[in-house]
Amino acid sequence: DLLVVLGEHRARIGEQVIDGRPDIVVEVLSPGSARRDLVAKRELYARFGVPEYWIVDSEAGSVEVLVLNRGAYTRAGFFRRADTLVSPLLPDLVIELAEVFADAR
């Protein structure tokens, strides 16, 4: 899993902890934690105001990008292996998923 804290929020990053919410959480699903990741963590991240939540399914070769809207996540995009992911929060960030999932087949 990955947490992203934007440069303008760098004061949130301490020596050993992040004091505040990350700007993006990237959750990589695994068979043993999928339910917790898709339900409990999603609710927790929404409650604490994480603006973007990505759910990566390496087996399916997909990424679902969710954005926080009035306290709940809505889908901003669903991207597959052949797609180019664009982040709503970081529109200049483009990720060629064919490169990300190249070794996942």
Order of alpha helices (4+ residues) and beta strands (2+ residues): beta-beta-alpha-beta-beta-beta-beta-beta-alpha
